[in-house]
Amino acid sequence: MITKPRIVIDAARVRALAANGCSQAQIAQNLGISDDTLQARKKDTPAIAEALEEGHAAAVVRVENTLFQMAVSGKCIAATIYWLKCRCPEKWNDRQQIDVTSRGAPVQIQIIDDLKD
């Protein structure tokens, strides 16, 4: 029985590709291996799993830093609003919560439609 030689995967290259925002499928393609091979190696080689995790974490940090820079520059109002909603949801939330107490009695709500045709 002939077995295939084990493909050597460079963890540093995996980390770099992940840090540049590549998905696992894209990383496998760049390495010239199948997605299944990368998945299997991720399970049986801790260095590959760590490289993927560290690379993806680095990519997230880069995007977070970019979002922050866009938010504080004042040139992208959407980034500013998004950042505030994520970081200070108690102050920057589109939803309002109203607590109603009824001291045990049923609460009655009446909707009045004042719009006239």
Backbone as ProteinMPNN parsed JSONL, in Angstrom:
{"seq_chain_A": "MITKPRIVIDAARVRALAANGCSQAQIAQNLGISDDTLQARKKDTPAIAEALEEGHAAAVVRVENTLFQMAVSGKCIAATIYWLKCRCPEKWNDRQQIDVTSRGAPVQIQIIDDLKD", "coords_chain_A": {"N_chain_A": [[0.842, -1.187, 0.0], [0.59, 2.155, -0.884], [1.226, 5.232, 0.518], [0.324, 8.672, 0.592], [2.66, 11.371, 0.744], [2.921, 13.424, 3.646], [1.7, 16.667, 3.548], [3.509, 19.575, 4.098], [2.715, 22.332, 6.004], [3.183, 25.737, 6.269], [3.108, 27.455, 9.145], [3.567, 30.169, 9.657], [2.994, 31.357, 7.234], [0.296, 30.736, 7.021], [-0.675, 32.237, 9.175], [-0.062, 34.837, 8.262], [-1.648, 35.035, 5.938], [-4.204, 34.786, 7.058], [-4.184, 37.058, 8.668], [-4.336, 38.97, 6.733], [-6.937, 38.922, 6.082], [-7.954, 36.717, 4.738], [-10.204, 34.012, 4.157], [-10.664, 30.68, 5.534], [-10.996, 28.916, 3.407], [-9.878, 30.406, 1.328], [-7.256, 30.588, 2.27], [-6.46, 27.902, 2.186], [-6.59, 27.528, -0.603], [-4.583, 29.351, -1.43], [-2.4, 28.054, -0.349], [-2.313, 25.84, -1.87], [-3.679, 23.545, -1.226], [-6.43, 21.376, -0.273], [-9.53, 22.476, 1.188], [-10.464, 20.653, 3.017], [-8.084, 19.381, 3.774], [-6.765, 21.457, 5.117], [-8.582, 21.839, 7.21], [-8.362, 19.36, 8.507], [-5.672, 19.419, 9.267], [-5.718, 21.568, 10.946], [-7.049, 20.483, 13.095], [-5.311, 18.441, 13.944], [-2.837, 19.604, 14.301], [-1.623, 21.73, 16.5], [-0.153, 24.135, 16.1], [-0.974, 25.091, 13.606], [-3.689, 25.567, 14.025], [-3.464, 27.585, 15.97], [-2.118, 29.525, 14.472], [-4.068, 30.235, 12.57], [-6.041, 31.271, 14.284], [-4.648, 33.401, 15.566], [-3.946, 34.961, 13.35], [-6.481, 35.663, 12.266], [-7.44, 37.114, 14.456], [-5.652, 39.255, 14.454], [-6.407, 40.484, 12.066], [-8.968, 41.367, 12.734], [-8.361, 43.253, 14.707], [-7.015, 45.148, 13.148], [-9.122, 46.049, 11.515], [-10.837, 47.061, 13.482], [-9.243, 49.165, 14.459], [-9.096, 50.733, 12.167], [-11.806, 51.405, 11.829], [-12.149, 52.905, 14.168], [-10.389, 55.064, 13.656], [-11.679, 56.165, 11.426], [-14.052, 56.911, 12.648], [-13.276, 58.859, 14.557], [-12.197, 60.767, 12.948], [-14.171, 62.298, 11.891], [-14.979, 62.365, 9.313], [-16.501, 60.301, 8.455], [-19.521, 59.812, 9.245], [-21.209, 57.648, 9.631], [-19.47, 55.657, 10.59], [-18.783, 56.806, 13.012], [-21.255, 56.851, 14.368], [-21.823, 54.097, 14.41], [-19.679, 53.127, 15.955], [-20.17, 54.416, 18.403], [-22.705, 53.326, 19.061], [-22.006, 50.672, 19.449], [-20.09, 50.798, 21.51], [-21.213, 52.36, 23.529], [-23.957, 51.497, 24.232], [-25.994, 52.036, 26.053], [-26.4, 54.761, 25.954], [-26.458, 55.376, 23.238], [-28.632, 54.22, 21.568], [-31.075, 52.979, 19.358], [-33.469, 52.045, 20.2], [-36.027, 52.512, 22.588], [-36.66, 51.919, 25.955], [-39.34, 51.517, 28.002], [-40.408, 51.421, 31.212], [-43.231, 50.189, 32.721], [-45.297, 50.28, 35.436], [-47.942, 48.76, 37.175], [-48.951, 48.308, 39.61], [-50.038, 45.814, 40.125], [-52.52, 45.825, 38.833], [-54.212, 45.291, 35.664], [-52.617, 46.511, 32.717], [-53.694, 49.028, 30.599], [-53.67, 49.923, 27.249], [-54.12, 52.508, 25.005], [-54.41, 53.303, 21.692], [-54.231, 56.127, 19.853], [-55.197, 57.459, 16.89], [-54.406, 60.19, 15.344], [-54.158, 61.073, 12.784], [-55.498, 62.588, 10.044], [-57.304, 62.256, 6.998]], "CA_chain_A": [[0.0, 0.0, 0.0], [1.353, 3.396, -1.02], [0.577, 6.372, 1.174], [0.767, 9.979, 0.12], [3.475, 12.076, 1.739], [2.203, 14.465, 4.388], [1.984, 18.012, 3.057], [3.989, 20.473, 5.149], [2.039, 23.638, 5.954], [3.945, 26.753, 6.98], [2.219, 28.168, 10.063], [3.767, 31.617, 9.507], [2.262, 31.769, 6.025], [-1.12, 30.649, 7.382], [-0.937, 33.407, 10.033], [-0.016, 36.042, 7.427], [-2.83, 35.046, 5.071], [-5.361, 35.059, 7.911], [-4.079, 38.458, 9.098], [-4.72, 39.803, 5.594], [-8.384, 38.816, 5.893], [-8.346, 35.544, 3.951], [-10.999, 32.984, 4.821], [-9.947, 29.404, 5.547], [-11.018, 28.385, 2.043], [-8.89, 31.178, 0.56], [-5.932, 30.195, 2.756], [-6.19, 26.587, 1.593], [-6.328, 27.738, -2.029], [-3.259, 29.975, -1.541], [-1.384, 27.067, 0.011], [-2.359, 24.758, -2.847], [-4.243, 22.353, -0.601], [-7.892, 21.431, -0.198], [-10.095, 22.992, 2.427], [-10.516, 19.504, 3.927], [-6.739, 19.166, 4.304], [-6.515, 22.507, 6.111], [-9.427, 21.538, 8.371], [-7.774, 18.213, 9.211], [-4.405, 19.851, 9.872], [-6.083, 22.459, 12.045], [-7.431, 19.621, 14.224], [-4.224, 17.586, 14.449], [-1.596, 20.367, 14.474], [-1.952, 22.937, 17.271], [0.489, 25.335, 15.547], [-1.803, 25.575, 12.494], [-4.903, 26.134, 14.644], [-3.054, 28.849, 16.601], [-1.796, 30.481, 13.41], [-5.349, 30.717, 12.046], [-6.681, 32.091, 15.311], [-3.879, 34.636, 15.742], [-4.061, 35.757, 12.121], [-7.817, 36.248, 12.197], [-7.517, 38.117, 15.518], [-4.897, 40.429, 13.985], [-7.233, 41.146, 11.055], [-10.055, 42.052, 13.449], [-7.767, 44.432, 15.349], [-6.764, 46.141, 12.088], [-10.406, 46.638, 11.117], [-11.292, 47.881, 14.608], [-8.45, 50.395, 14.468], [-9.524, 51.531, 11.016], [-13.126, 51.945, 12.166], [-11.957, 53.956, 15.156], [-9.797, 56.226, 12.982], [-12.734, 56.769, 10.611], [-15.036, 57.502, 13.563], [-12.774, 60.08, 15.197], [-11.797, 61.761, 11.952], [-15.323, 63.141, 11.584], [-15.27, 62.309, 7.875], [-17.449, 59.21, 8.207], [-20.503, 59.879, 10.318], [-21.724, 56.292, 9.867], [-18.503, 54.98, 11.456], [-18.904, 57.414, 14.338], [-22.501, 56.367, 14.962], [-21.663, 52.662, 14.659], [-18.753, 52.954, 17.074], [-20.863, 54.828, 19.626], [-23.749, 52.355, 19.372], [-21.367, 49.446, 19.947], [-19.331, 51.043, 22.739], [-22.051, 53.0, 24.559], [-25.343, 51.222, 23.837], [-26.954, 52.612, 26.999], [-26.652, 56.14, 25.549], [-26.605, 55.482, 21.789], [-29.448, 53.099, 21.149], [-32.257, 53.402, 18.619], [-34.658, 51.577, 20.901], [-36.3, 53.087, 23.897], [-37.331, 50.99, 26.848], [-40.178, 52.227, 28.962], [-40.909, 50.542, 32.263], [-44.573, 50.56, 33.164], [-45.752, 49.505, 36.591], [-49.384, 48.912, 37.317], [-49.288, 47.935, 40.99], [-50.839, 44.595, 40.108], [-53.708, 45.935, 37.975], [-53.886, 45.157, 34.248], [-52.224, 47.742, 32.037], [-54.482, 49.265, 29.401], [-53.012, 50.8, 26.286], [-55.042, 53.025, 24.005], [-53.696, 53.907, 20.583], [-55.047, 57.194, 19.259], [-54.731, 57.806, 15.557], [-54.813, 61.566, 15.071], [-53.917, 61.417, 11.383], [-56.727, 62.793, 9.275], [-57.096, 62.241, 5.536]], "C_chain_A": [[0.886, 1.248, 0.0], [0.559, 4.519, -0.356], [1.148, 7.667, 0.625], [1.652, 10.624, 1.182], [2.646, 13.192, 2.387], [2.653, 15.838, 3.887], [2.4, 18.882, 4.237], [3.326, 21.832, 4.948], [2.82, 24.597, 6.838], [2.994, 27.593, 7.829], [2.351, 29.681, 9.923], [3.011, 32.139, 8.293], [0.754, 31.75, 6.29], [-1.509, 31.879, 8.192], [-1.006, 34.682, 9.19], [-1.248, 36.137, 6.529], [-4.091, 35.375, 5.877], [-5.362, 36.518, 8.36], [-4.44, 39.423, 7.978], [-6.183, 39.625, 5.229], [-8.838, 37.633, 5.072], [-9.192, 34.595, 4.787], [-10.201, 31.682, 4.812], [-9.917, 28.773, 4.16], [-9.983, 29.099, 1.17], [-7.464, 30.823, 0.98], [-5.542, 28.86, 2.152], [-5.835, 26.729, 0.117], [-4.943, 28.344, -2.242], [-2.129, 29.004, -1.236], [-1.332, 25.894, -0.969], [-2.845, 23.442, -2.257], [-5.759, 22.477, -0.584], [-8.313, 22.002, 1.151], [-10.15, 21.879, 3.47], [-9.155, 19.235, 4.569], [-6.42, 20.205, 5.377], [-7.328, 22.246, 7.375], [-8.837, 20.396, 9.199], [-6.497, 18.623, 9.933], [-4.652, 20.777, 11.042], [-6.411, 21.635, 13.3], [-6.242, 18.863, 14.808], [-2.894, 18.313, 14.656], [-1.906, 21.675, 15.199], [-1.342, 24.216, 16.691], [-0.331, 25.92, 14.398], [-3.076, 26.215, 13.051], [-4.589, 27.486, 15.281], [-2.764, 29.916, 15.561], [-3.072, 31.068, 12.809], [-6.01, 31.67, 13.03], [-5.971, 33.432, 15.477], [-3.996, 35.55, 14.525], [-5.413, 36.427, 12.003], [-7.999, 37.32, 13.267], [-6.793, 39.395, 15.103], [-5.7, 41.204, 12.945], [-8.36, 41.935, 11.715], [-9.529, 43.325, 14.104], [-7.506, 45.526, 14.318], [-8.052, 46.837, 11.68], [-10.956, 47.519, 12.234], [-10.544, 49.207, 14.661], [-8.84, 51.323, 13.323], [-10.878, 52.183, 11.284], [-12.987, 53.095, 13.157], [-11.391, 55.219, 14.507], [-10.83, 56.941, 12.108], [-13.738, 57.498, 11.504], [-14.533, 58.817, 14.141], [-12.339, 61.143, 14.203], [-12.927, 62.734, 11.646], [-15.71, 63.115, 10.128], [-16.281, 61.224, 7.539], [-18.41, 59.138, 9.391], [-21.046, 58.489, 10.641], [-20.782, 55.521, 10.789], [-18.592, 55.516, 12.875], [-20.136, 56.88, 15.062], [-22.37, 54.888, 15.326], [-20.787, 52.422, 15.886], [-19.445, 53.303, 18.392], [-21.943, 53.828, 20.028], [-23.163, 51.068, 19.944], [-20.716, 49.657, 21.303], [-20.169, 51.62, 23.864], [-23.53, 52.758, 24.257], [-26.38, 51.814, 24.786], [-27.297, 54.06, 26.638], [-27.011, 56.256, 24.067], [-27.355, 54.271, 21.256], [-30.678, 53.631, 20.432], [-33.553, 53.019, 19.341], [-34.801, 52.293, 22.24], [-37.03, 52.036, 24.717], [-38.077, 51.802, 27.887], [-40.7, 51.2, 29.959], [-42.255, 51.064, 32.731], [-44.92, 49.67, 34.349], [-47.226, 49.776, 36.786], [-49.878, 48.559, 38.714], [-50.264, 46.755, 41.024], [-52.071, 44.642, 39.234], [-53.293, 45.748, 36.525], [-53.549, 46.519, 33.638], [-53.068, 47.86, 30.776], [-53.74, 50.257, 28.523], [-54.047, 51.211, 25.251], [-54.216, 53.713, 22.932], [-54.644, 54.896, 19.926], [-54.421, 57.572, 17.94], [-55.265, 59.191, 15.235], [-54.622, 61.971, 13.611], [-55.252, 61.483, 10.644], [-56.376, 62.757, 7.788], [-57.263, 63.603, 4.939]], "O_chain_A": [[1.816, 1.363, 0.798], [-0.622, 4.72, -0.639], [2.317, 7.736, 0.244], [1.423, 10.446, 2.378], [1.791, 13.809, 1.751], [3.849, 16.121, 3.816], [1.715, 18.917, 5.26], [3.373, 22.406, 3.86], [3.086, 24.31, 8.005], [2.178, 28.347, 7.3], [1.362, 30.403, 10.054], [2.453, 33.236, 8.326], [0.026, 32.636, 5.841], [-2.543, 32.495, 7.937], [-1.899, 35.508, 9.379], [-1.825, 37.215, 6.382], [-4.938, 36.148, 5.43], [-6.418, 37.146, 8.426], [-4.81, 40.568, 8.24], [-6.631, 40.115, 4.192], [-10.018, 37.551, 4.733], [-8.933, 34.396, 5.974], [-9.168, 31.596, 4.148], [-8.918, 28.162, 3.779], [-9.295, 28.465, 0.37], [-6.565, 30.764, 0.141], [-4.425, 28.697, 1.661], [-4.879, 26.113, -0.354], [-4.206, 27.91, -3.127], [-1.036, 29.113, -1.792], [-0.427, 25.061, -0.909], [-2.475, 22.364, -2.721], [-6.307, 23.548, -0.846], [-7.548, 22.005, 2.115], [-9.915, 22.117, 4.654], [-9.072, 18.905, 5.753], [-5.867, 19.87, 6.425], [-6.822, 22.412, 8.485], [-8.814, 20.454, 10.428], [-6.266, 18.223, 11.074], [-3.896, 20.779, 12.015], [-6.093, 22.038, 14.418], [-6.167, 18.662, 16.02], [-1.93, 17.714, 15.133], [-2.397, 22.623, 14.585], [-1.956, 25.279, 16.782], [-0.373, 27.14, 14.239], [-3.488, 27.283, 12.596], [-5.366, 28.43, 15.144], [-3.123, 31.08, 15.743], [-3.144, 32.273, 12.567], [-6.48, 32.744, 12.653], [-6.618, 34.478, 15.524], [-4.13, 36.766, 14.662], [-5.5, 37.612, 11.681], [-8.648, 38.335, 13.013], [-7.273, 40.496, 15.373], [-5.681, 42.435, 12.935], [-8.668, 43.051, 11.295], [-10.187, 44.364, 14.056], [-7.751, 46.703, 14.586], [-8.083, 48.056, 11.516], [-11.481, 48.6, 11.971], [-11.15, 50.255, 14.884], [-8.904, 52.541, 13.489], [-11.074, 53.365, 11.0], [-13.63, 54.134, 13.006], [-11.865, 56.322, 14.781], [-10.856, 58.171, 12.052], [-14.216, 58.577, 11.155], [-15.285, 59.789, 14.209], [-12.136, 62.298, 14.577], [-12.686, 63.855, 11.198], [-16.673, 63.773, 9.734], [-16.857, 61.228, 6.451], [-18.136, 58.485, 10.398], [-21.315, 58.186, 11.804], [-21.242, 54.803, 11.677], [-18.485, 54.754, 13.836], [-20.063, 56.501, 16.231], [-22.758, 54.476, 16.419], [-21.121, 51.609, 16.747], [-19.322, 52.575, 19.377], [-22.084, 53.514, 21.21], [-23.76, 50.447, 20.824], [-20.785, 48.778, 22.161], [-19.869, 51.393, 25.036], [-24.279, 53.712, 24.048], [-27.516, 52.069, 24.383], [-28.378, 54.538, 26.984], [-27.781, 57.135, 23.683], [-26.785, 53.413, 20.581], [-31.26, 54.63, 20.856], [-34.603, 53.617, 19.104], [-33.822, 52.623, 22.91], [-37.917, 51.347, 24.213], [-37.508, 52.662, 28.559], [-41.355, 50.228, 29.58], [-42.396, 52.233, 33.092], [-44.841, 48.445, 34.26], [-47.696, 50.895, 36.583], [-51.083, 48.517, 38.963], [-51.186, 46.71, 41.839], [-52.628, 43.592, 38.914], [-52.143, 46.015, 36.178], [-54.13, 47.54, 34.005], [-53.152, 46.923, 29.982], [-53.25, 51.286, 28.987], [-54.757, 50.374, 24.694], [-53.416, 54.602, 23.227], [-55.736, 54.528, 19.494], [-53.254, 57.959, 17.879], [-56.437, 59.349, 14.893], [-54.904, 63.114, 13.25], [-56.024, 60.524, 10.64], [-55.292, 63.174, 7.381], [-57.124, 63.768, 3.727]]}, "name": "protein", "num_of_chains": 1, "seq": "MITKPRIVIDAARVRALAANGCSQAQIAQNLGISDDTLQARKKDTPAIAEALEEGHAAAVVRVENTLFQMAVSGKCIAATIYWLKCRCPEKWNDRQQIDVTSRGAPVQIQIIDDLKD"}
